[in-house]
Amino acid sequence: MRSSERAAPALACLTPRDRALLRVLQDLRYLTCPQAHRACYPAMTLRSVRLRLGELRRRGLLAPLRRDAFTDRRTFWGLAPLGRTAAGVLESIEHAGPEAGRPEPPRADARAALQLEHLITTNELFCELCEAGRAGRLPAAYWLAGCRSAVDLGHTSVVPDATLLIRGPRGWWTYFLERDRGTMPLHAMRDKFARYRLLITIADAQDADPAWQTRADGWLLLACDDLRRARQIASLAADAGLERAWTGAADACIAGLAASLKGLEALESNAPLPAWAAGALAIPQIGPAEEVPS
């Protein structure tokens, strides 16, 4: 039986918001209940969202991940095997592409506690973007998760925590997001900034390729937990020759970005997404009231 046939009964009983949750989790991997509420179910109460996640678990689409061995006792919601199949079918329908083209779902490893916290704090930026989009404070925008953001530079590569694309007056504006929690040594940050500088150098040399030009003009957003650390890595970014870099507190990142884009909606172009952004998640915009799940 083909995967689309296995997923069909599960998809038939899902609301559009449920489907959006599956697509988001396919890329973001895990969300807490409050994050799922903010990203996908803003019209429901938090208690109703908690019940809805439990119902999707009962249907075999979601699986809770508990980290009881650590001090953090939150529940992290991810896709169960049927949920991954259903999300792949949804992406195939959305982009009219083969399911085989989607990335393999990443799995937890021995460093799960540290990595999971980094993932959840990165996903918090996605939730803030969803809220800004629904409030009408963002132009058309797309989120490319880290698993889709890697850029091959030949002998090396650079992998942002996420990539954000904003529809601008003459095409797409690219923002490479790095969520710094102070766990990466400064020498490793210096090396990563050197790779970003190489990316821009390579992109600048491809002036006839519009897809590369969206990267050449990109900004680097460094969202930090600690302002002292932010000043340190801002200095490292400047030393690497990264002229278009914003460094600051994580809780000010999206608000500052939205403020800088105010009024851009009236100037948006109709340019299609670049090919390298295939599979990007659309940031929700102002729309009709959400439906109530059955």
N, C-alpha and C positions, 0 to 999 in steps of 0.2 A: 504494500500500500504506500502510495506517495505521501510525503510529509504534508502536503496541502490537504490531502484527504483525511489524514489523521487529525489535523488541526481544525478542520471545518466545523465539527460539532461544537468545539470549544469557542470558536470565533462567533458562531451564530448567536450565542447568548450574551455577548459582550456589548457594552455601551461604547460610544466613541471615546469616552474618557478612559475606559478600561483598555481599549486598544492603544490609546496614546501612552498609557502607563507601560504596556508591554514593549512598545518601541523605545521608550526612554530607558527602561531597564536593560534592554539589549545592549545599549552603548554605555550607560552610566554604571551598570552592574548592580549597585545596591543603593537603596534609598531608605531612610528612616520613615516612619509613618508621617511625622510633620512635614518632611520634604515631599512625600507623595501628595500630601494635601495641598501644598503650595504649588507644586509643578503641574498636577493633573486634575485635582478635584477641588478647585477653589470655592465652588458654590456649595459644597457640603460642609457639615461640621466635622471637626476632628474625630469625634466619636463615630460618626457615620463612616468616615474613611477607614477607621480602624476595623469596623465591622465588614466593610467592603473588601479590605485586604484579606481578612479571614475567610470570606466567601470565595475569593479567587484562589486562596490556598486549598480550600475544600474541593474546588473543581480541578485541582492539579496544575494550576498555572503559575502559582507563586510558591516560594519556599522561604521560610524565615531562617536567618542565620544568627545564631546567638553566640556571643563571646563570653560565656560564663566563666571561663578561666581567667578573665581579666576584670579589672575594676569597672569597666564600662559595661553596663547591663542592658543597653538599648538593643532592640531587635532591628536587624537590617534585612530588608526585603529584597529578594532577588528572584530570578526566573527559575522555575522548575523545568525539567526536560520538555514537558508539553508546552510550557510557556515560551521556551526558546524556539521551539518549532513554530508556534503561532506567530511569534515576533518576526521570524524569518519570512514567513508567508506574507505578513503585513508589509514588510520592507520590499519584498518582491513585487507586490501589487503597487506599492507607492512609487517605486522607481522603475517598474517594468524591466527589472533585471533578474538574472538567475539567483536563486537562493545560495548557490555555491560561492557567490562572490562576496558574501558577508564575512566579517572576521570571526574567527573562532572565539567562543565566549571564554574570557579569561577565568582562571580558577584560583582559589585561595592557595597559599603556600605557607611555609613555616614562618614567614614574616607578616602574617596576615593582620595582626593587630595594628602594627605601624602603617601598613599599606592601606588598610581599610579606613583608618582615621584620615589619612591623606585623601583618599577617594571621596569620603563623605564631605570633607571640607571643600573639595573642588566642586562637588555636586551642589553645595550650598550656593555657589555662584550661579549655577544653572537655575536654581529655584528663584534667586533674586532677579534674574533676567526674565523669567516667566512672569513674575509679578509686575516688573516694569513694562513688559509688552502688553499685558492685559490692562494696565493703567494708561496705556497710550503714550508712554514716555520713550518708546523705542521705534525706529523705523523697522522695516522688514529685516529679520535677523535669523541666522542659522548657527547651530552649535555642532561642532565636530568633536566628538569625544577623543580622548587620548589614543584609544585603540585604532582610530582612523586618521590621526593627525601626523603620523610619522612622515618625515620628508627624507627621501634617499638623496644623499649628497655624494654618492660615489664610494669613496673609501670609508665613509662614516655616515651617520644620520643624526637628525635631531627630532626629539619626540616631545612636543609640548604636552602639558597636562590637558589642554583642550585648545581648540581654535574657534574663534568667533568670526562670522562673516556678517557685515552690515551692508545693506544695499545703499550705495551712495549716488551722487549725481551722475557720475560717469562710469559706473561699474561697482564692483564689490570692494569694500574695505576690510582688510584682514587684521585680526588681533590675535596674537599668540598669548595664551594665558598660562602663567606659571603660579601655582599656589604654594608659596614658601611657608613652611611651618618651622623652619630653623633646624631641620634634621639633616639637610644635605651640607656637607663640609664646604667651606668657602672655596677651596681649590677645585672642588667638583663643579660648583657654580661657575667659576672662572672658565673651566673647560666647556661647559654648556654654552656660555655666552660666546665663546670662540666659534662654536658650531653655528650659532645663530648668525654671527657675522659672516661665516662662510656661506650660509644659505642666502643672505642678502646679496653677497658678491656674485654668486652663481645666478641668482634671479635677475640682477642688474644686467648681466651679460646676455640674457635672453629677451632683449627688448622687443623682439618681433613676436613673442609668444604672450598673449594676454593672460593666460593662466599663471605663468611665472611672474608677470608684472603685478598681479594681485598680492603675491608674496613679497616682491621687492619693496613695495610701499607699505608693508605691514608694520604694525606697532607691537611691541612686547609689553604686556601688562603683568607686573610682578606684585601679586597680592600677598602681603606678609602679616604674620601674627604680631610681630614686634617691630616698632618703629626704629629702634637702634639697629636691628638686623636689616631693615629696609634701607637705611642710609649706607650700610656696608655694601649691600649688593647693588645699590644704585651706582656706587663708585666703581664697582667691578664692571657693570654694564657700560659705563662711560669709558673705562679703560679699554674695553673690547671694541670701542668704536660704534656702539649701538646708540644712534642719535634719537631714534623714535622709541623711547622706553619710558613707561610710567611705573613708578615704584611707590607703594604706600600701604596703608592699612587695608586688610581684606574687606572689612565692613564698609569701606568707602569706595571700593573699586567700581562696583556696578552703578552706584548712585552718581559717581563722578563721570563715568562713561555716558550714562543717560543724559546728564546735564550738558555734556559737550556735544551731544548729537541733537539737541533740542532744535526743532524747526526743520530738520533734515527730511522729514516725510514728504514735504512738498517738492523736493528736488530729486526724488528717487529715480533711477534709471530702470529700464526693463531688461537689463543684461541677465542672461541665465547664469546659474551657479557655475563656477569653474569645474572642470571634469574631476579634479582631485578632491572636490568636496562632495562626491557622491555618497549618499547615505546620511547626510547631515540632518539633524533634527531641527525642524522649524520652531522658533520661539513663538508661543501663542500671541496673537494680537487681539485687540478689542473685538468681541463677537457677541452672539446671542447668549442668553442664559443657559447654563449647563442643564442637561437632562438628569433626571433622578433615576439611578439604577433600579432595575427590576429585581 
